[in-house]
Amino acid sequence: MTNKFYEFFCPVKVIAGKSALEHIPYELTGLGAKRPMIVTDKGVRAAGLLDPVIAACEESGLDIVSIYDDVPPDSSTSVVRDIAGVYRQEKCDSIIAVGGGSAIDTGKAVNILVSEGGNDLSKYSGAGVLKHPLKPFFVVPTTAGTGSEVTSIAVITDESKGVKLPFSSSFLLPNAAIIDPRMTLTLPAHITAATAMDAMTHATEAFTCMAKNPLSDAYATAAIKKISNSLLQVMDNPKDADGRLELAQASTMAGIAFSNSMVGLVHALGHATGAICHLPHGLCMSLYLPYVLEFNLEDIREPLGELLLYLEGPEVYANTPASRRAEGSISAIRKLRDQLHRRCKLPRTLKETGKVEEAQLDQIAEMALDDGSIMFNPKEVSLEDARAVLRRAWA
């Protein structure tokens, strides 16, 4: 399964640690930026998470000219247009996105409009449309899961057409990602669990899918080890700053891994389920992961077996016969999901979500087959295969 040829690209500066936020002004001034705009959502602002960011900037004599805190969970082209209008009106010169995947994607999209001009976001949709670097852009993630702070992709809903617009360009990558444990200390248990499983899925698919390579493998395995060692501790002790930092770093590492080696069927099913049933992405990832690994098993036995070392540690790995390690990895993931279900009722089956009808499974299967992620799945997936995986995940 080793690729003879691969590319690996991650030019995002990562600033991580317990006083990472205090470095933002230095990074901004280094790029000649003096009038940053913060893009965030109501929840982040209500949790007081902007305070340390604003304080750090003000202490360095930087004015936060504008704060837009109305990003919805599923951001749209009209929201992006509104923010770009405020940015221009206030003569801002840089963007700091503070939040989860939606706030970060919104920041990326706003940066397209304010850098390229105009109000029609859709004409920049697709891959490789952008030809020039954008304005200075910084990301402060408040969930440890999506990895959006190190990916070159954004997805924004075009409400007028009822479609999700994908954007893909290396120019969308932030100038720096600021990983500070203060930003995730207040995350509720179920979001901590779902976002960590999102990162776990990014890393596992990166390590077992078609475009894996030695560099992405290193990031993926390190991320899996950090999540395995820290997630349950953080669930039991939410204010554990060291554990929170471990999870946040794992999310970033998993983001670097999958943006260089792609993902597979878990994401294809998850994207479809999110679109049809409006379930959160991290929850979908956690839900489908073991079922897809079982489906892919004979094609990924070797790499999946290797992951047992990072999921369960050297003793379990050494005591498990090589021929059973792949199954051991799947049962380790199932065990982790059971523990999360015990602690915060994170659903393990589609039925447990209470939001999916059995009648919707065919529609999910059909939509998943059209998803780009499925190209990188190690095993060919037919419509019947997708239906069979969904039936297993149902109950």
Summary of the structure (lengths in Angstrom):
residues: 395
radius of gyration: 20.4
end to end distance: 32.5
largest distance: 64.7
contacts: 1461
relative contact order: 0.11
helix: 60%
strand: 10%
